[in-house]
């Protein structure tokens, strides 16, 4: 099974959409459209089955959620929303996905590294166990995706590398290692259209989108 993104050109680049038995990482800067894409994925999945949205940062705006569901003609009861209050609770949710049948064939975790970032102290010795727990969560999610034949989407923020000025996903190596697909999103302030790049498996081309009431659409 493959889940459409709402962008036909991007779906074509993904050979039909986001597949089950896999993890997809979607990352980008603040306001780049990540949550709009995540909710669009959930809405389209909920049209034919169910979807689960795990709100790791506990910042999902209810009006935006209602707007996207209404724009895609999806009943709220078909989308499970689960807020996360701590890194420990996030780990417990991940382990439930590993141990028990999933609540839906598509599960989105947004913003997956938010609680991890709150735990980081800036000291390598203290932070190593936190990174190990993050890697453990991703390993459990990967196993759950394969064992349960579900599609898991993780949303990530970026940070700027101090020496080069390059932006990369937070915990880039861990997230990209466990992800089967990696999409980077970008949208400059004031620009009507944003861009999506498929970084894993690496493919040429840029997929343009714009944010609308129903989530995202081609631009």
N, C-alpha and C positions, 0 to 999 in steps of 0.2 A: 504494500500500500504506500502511496505517496500523497503528501499533503500540499496543495497549491499555496503559493505565497500571496496571490492577488496580483502578481506582475507576470503576465504571460511570457515576456522575454526572459525574465529571471528563471521561471519554471523550465523553459527550454534549455537554459544554461545548466540547470540542475538535472537534466534528463527526465523532466516530468514533475519535479517538486521535491520536497523533503521526504526522504524515505524512512520507513520504520527500521528497527534494529540498528539505529544510529544516533549519534549526538551531533547536533549542529550548533556551533558557536556563532552568535551575531554580536559584533562589538562595534563601538564607535563613540564619538564624543557626546557630551550632553546635548540634548535637543537635536540629535541627528536623525531621529525617527525610529529608533530601536523599539520602543514600546508600542508605537503605532503599528509597526510590522508584526510584533509579537501578538498583539490583540487581533490583528487581521487574520493571522494564522489560526488563532483560537476560534474566531468567528466562523471562518470557512470550514474548519474541522467540525465544529458543533452543528453545522448545517446537516451533516450526514451521520454524525455520531455524537460524541461528547469531547470536551477538551478540559484540561486543568491548567490553571494559571497560578503558579506559586509566587506570591508577591514578597520576594526576599527582603526588599527595602521597606516594605509596608508604606509605599508612597503612591499606590495606584489611585488615580483620581476617579471617583465614582461617576462623575458626569461624563468624562471621556469614555469610560467603559460603556455606559448606557448609550452614548452617541454611536459608538462603533457597532454595538449589538443591534441597535435600531436600524442603522444604515445597511446592515447585512441581513436584516430580518431574522434574527436569531433570538430564541427565547432564553432569558437569563438562566432558567433552570438547567440548561444544557451545558453550562460553563461553571466548573467548580473553581472558586476563588479561595485561596488559602494564604493568609498573611503570616509572615515570619517575624518573630520578636527577637531572636538571638541566633548566634552561630550554632549553638548547641541544638536549638529547635530545628534549624535547617538540617543538621546532620541526622536528627531523628526522623524527619520527613523523608530524607533520602534513603535511610535504611528501611523505612516502611515500603517505599517503592521497590526496594530490592527483595524484601521478604514476602510481600503480599501481592495479589493481583492488582494491577494499576486501576485507578479510577477512570481512565480515559486512554485512548490510543495515542493522543498527542499531549505532551506535558511541557509547559514552558516555565523556566525559572528565571525571574527578572527582579532585580539585578543580582546575578549569582554570586559575585564577589563583594557585595556590599557589606555583609556581616563580617566577612574575612578582613576587609580593610579596617573595620572598627577594632578588630582584635590586634592588629599589627602595632608594635611598639617602636620599630625602627632599630631594634637591636637584633643582630643575626642569631645569637644564641637563644633569645627569648622567642623569636619569630619562627624558627625552624619547625617546632611542633605544630604551629598554626598552618604553615604551608603543607605539612604532611597530612593534616586533617583535610585540607582542601583537596589534595590529590586523592586521598581515600574516598572522599565523597564522589569525585568524578569517576573513579574506578568502579564504585558501586553503581553509579548511574549507567555507566557503559555496560556493565553486566546485566543490569535490569532491562536496558533497551534491547539487548540481544536475546535475553532469556524470555522476555515477555512480548517481543516483537512490537515495540512501541517506538515512537519518535520523540526524542527529548531535545528541546531547544534551550540553550543557556544564553542569557543576555549579559554582556560584559561592558564595563566602562574602560576608558583608556587613561594612561598617564604619560607624561613626557619624559623621555630619557634625558638626564641632565647634561651629558656630554655632547649629544648630537642634535637634540631638539626634536628627535623623531617621536611620534606617538605610537604606543603599542598597548595592547590589551593588558589590564592588570593581571598579574600571574600568567603572562603570555605563554611561557613554555609549558606550564602544567595544563592550561586550557587547550592549547592547540595540540598537544600530544594526545589527549584523550578524545578529541573531536574528530569526527569523520569528515565534516564539512565546516569551513570557516568563511563567514561573510563579513566584510568590513563595510560600514556605512559612513557616509560623510555628507554634511549639508552646511554650507557656509551661511553665516548670518545675512539675511536679506535676499538670499537666492530663492527662487521659486522651486527649483528642482534640486533634489539630492541625488547621490550616486551610491551604487552598491558594487563592490568588487568581490568576486569569488576567489579567495586566496588558497583554499584547500578543498578539493584538488585544484591546483592553480589553472585558471582559464583566462584567456585574453578577453577583453571587452569590459565595458562599463554599462551598468543597468541603471537607467534614470527613473526616478519616482518623484511624486509629490504627496504631501500629507493632505488628506481630505477628511471630511466628517466620518466616512465609513472606514477610515484607517489609512491606507495608502493606495495609490493608483499609478499607472504608467504616466510618464511625463514626456 
